[in-house]
Amino acid sequence: MKPLTHILGALLVTVLAAAPSAAATTVTAPAPPHDAAQIRTFLTDFYGHHGPSEANRYDRISQALRDKQQQSDVDVLLCSRSTPEQIEVGAVTVAPGARVGWATVTTHWGRGAEARTDTFTAYVRLDSRPIRLDDVICAG
């Protein structure tokens, strides 16, 4: 018969061997949320002067927005059927409790008496990594 200390020692070795190591259980802190300046920089770069590039349309939007685009005959990223002549990104609002930031985007077509504008709201999740356009809501 084995002494109790020998049995307990073998049991302890078995338990320790089965436990995950400290390195395997290390949890990294989540990245800080995007701030208004980062969202404005992203949206300004994303939209450019005349609308998002093909690469931005593919790489820098959420899957939900891709699905929304596939179900629409309008360009949901610009809320239009044509390419604007100019795009302006307005002030960014950040709602940390909702984990979202947004800005009004204004599109311009034509000059003088023919000039017209439209607006929409572009939304970004504050915790998206990398930063992506999450949704667009058209004004009209």
N, C-alpha and C positions, 0 to 999 in steps of 0.2 A: 504494500500500500504506500502511495506517495504522500509525503507530508503536505499539509494544507498550504504552506507557503509556496511550495513548488507548483501546485495547481493554480493558486492565485496569480503567481508570477507568469505562468503560461497564458492564463486568461488575459492578463494585462497586456502582454505582448501581442496577443491576437487582436484585442480591441484597438490598440494604438496602430497596428499595421492596417486595420480597416478604416481608420479615421482619415479624412482628407488632411493634407498638409496645410500649414498656415499659408504657404505661397499659393496654393490652389484655391483658397477661399478668400483671398484678398479682393475686396470690392473697391473699385475706383469711384470717386465722386463723379456725379454727372457734370457735364460741361455746363458752364453758366449759360443762361438763356441769352438769346440775341437781344441787343438793345436797339433803340430807335435809329441810331446812326448806322449800325450794321444793316438793318433792314432797308433803310433809304439807299445805301450804297448798292445793296443787292438789287433792289427794284430798278434803280437808275441804270445799272449795268445790264440787267435782264432785258429791259424794254428798249434800251438804246434810243436812237432818234426816230426810228420807223417801225419798231416792233421787234420781238424776240427772234433771234437766229434759229435755224433748224436745230442746232446743238442745244441751245437753251430750251427749246420746245420739248426736246426729248429728255435731257439730263437734269433739268432744273425745275421740274414740276412734279407734283404728287401724282400717285397712281389714280386717285379719285378725279383729279383734273384731266388726266389723259382720257379716262373713261367718259367724262362729261364732254370732251371735245369730239370723241368718236360718235356721240349721239346727237351732235348739233351740226346744222348746215352753216352756222355762223362761227367765226373765229372767236372762241370763248376767251382766249387770252387778251384780245383787244376789243371784244364786244362789238365787232363790226364785220362787214363783208369785204372791206378793202383796207389797204395799207395807209395809215395816216402819214401826213407830211411832217408832223412833229408830235412828240410825246413829252409830257411833263409829269414828274412824280411830286405830289404835294407832301405836306408834313405827315410824319408817321406818328401813329398813336400806338402805345403798347399797353396791353392789359395783362399783367402778370398772372392774375387770378384765373383768367381764361386761357392763359398760355398762348396768346395770339397777338400779332401786331398787324397793322393795316395802314394803307395810305390810299388817298384818292388819286387816281391817275387820269390826266386830261389828255385827250387826243385832239389834234387839229387837222382840218382839211381846208384847202383853198385859201385865197387871199381876198382882202377888200370886202366888197358886198357879197361875194361868193363864200366867204369864210364861214365855217361852222365848227363847233366843238362838241365833244361828248365826254362823259366821265364814267368811270367805274371804280370799284374798290377792289384792291388786290390784298390778299391775306397771306401771311406767313406764320407758321407755327414757331414759337419762340425756342423750342427745343429741337427743331429739325437739324440733323447733322448728315450731310452738309445742308446748308440752308436751301430751301426750295419754296417755290410758289405753291401754296396749298389750295387756294380757291380764288375765284374772281366772281364778283357780283356786279352785273350790269345795272346802270342807273335807270335805263328806260326799258 
